[in-house]
Each structure stands twice: as C-alpha cells, then as structure tokens.
Amino acid sequence: MFFSIEPNNGVAIYDQIVRQVKFAIAEGTLRPGQLVPSVRALSQQLTINPNTINRAFQQLQADGVLESLRGRGLAVRADAAADCVSARRSLIADRLRGALSEALHAGLSADELRQLLDDELSRLEGTVTTVAADTQPPDA
C-alpha cells in the first residue's frame, strides 16, 4: 500500500493516514481480513513518529475499520468496506461543498464552475496517484 503524507497541507498526519486507509478499503486495495503494516514498519517506511501511526490505528479501531487479531496485528474488519465507501464519499462531498461555496462567494457562476471542474478533471486524468499505487505518477 502506498501512502502519500503531506506534512504542510493543513491536515494532521494521523488523519491523513486514517483517510488513506479508509480510501484503500473503499477502493478494494485493502480487503477484509488483510493485515495492515505494523506501527514500527509503517513508522520506518514513512519516517513518522510511531506515536502518530499508533494514534491513527487507534482511531481506525474506534471507527470500526480495523480489529486486533491476537498475536498477528491489526486487520481490516469484515464489515468495514461499506462504511469506508460512505466515509470517502462524505469527506469528498464536504471538501467539494467548501470549495464550491468559496467559488460562488467569489462571484463565479455555476456554468463557470462546471467548466472549471471539467477542465481540471481533464488535466488530472491519469496523473494522480491513488492509495493503491506503488509508484509515483509520471512527472511527479
């Protein structure tokens, strides 16, 4: 699983990890019963404090996404996929709503916003790394 952590984007690092795990489950990259990397392994991979990883994993357990398997580690719960799909959609809808509200307050029309969205989707198509990717996108 590929994590993309951006320390300066305004979202706490632990929350970025929580979101990316949920998105990976929603996308099917992480499947029910699959183990997630250990706190130590992920901490070393991302060069992030283990306490931050631990906090993210605790949040994922509290959200009912991960469960502890005695002696094995943390695994994706069997019923997590539907909740993660819903959480992904809700998070993206909230972020879009905020951006659209800002644009409307700035005086852009609905037609201008539609055109802007179409332009940006065309520009981004095929160049964005998903949580399932193992490598960076071209020109990254």
Residue, then its C-alpha position, 0 to 999 in steps of 0.5 A: m500500500f502506498f501512502s502519500i503524507e503531506p506534512n504542510n497541507g493543513v491536515a494532521i498526519y494521523d488523519q491523513i493516514v486514517r483517510q488513506v486507509k479508509f480510501a484503500i478499503a473503499e477502493g478494494t486495495l485493502r480487503p477484509g481480513q488483510l493485515v495492515p503494516s505494523v506501527r514500527a514498519l509503517s513508522q520506518q517506511l514513512t519516517i513518522n513518529p510511531n506515536t502518530i501511526n499508533r494514534a491513527f490505528q487507534q482511531l481506525q479501531a474506534d471507527g470500526v475499520l480495523e480489529s486486533l487479531r491476537g498475536r498477528g496485528l491489526a486487520v481490516r474488519a469484515d464489515a468495514a468496506a461499506d462504511c469506508v465507501s460512505a466515509r470517502r464519499s462524505l469527506i469528498a462531498d464536504r471538501l467539494r461543498g467548501a470549495l464550491s461555496e468559496a467559488l460562488h462567494a467569489g462571484l463565479s457562476a455555476d456554468e463557470l464552475r462546471q467548466l472549471l471542474d471539467d477542465e481540471l478533471s481533464r488535466l488530472e486524468g491519469t496523473v494522480t496517484t491513488v492509495a493503491a499505487d506503488t509508484q509515483p505518477p509520471d512527472a511527479 
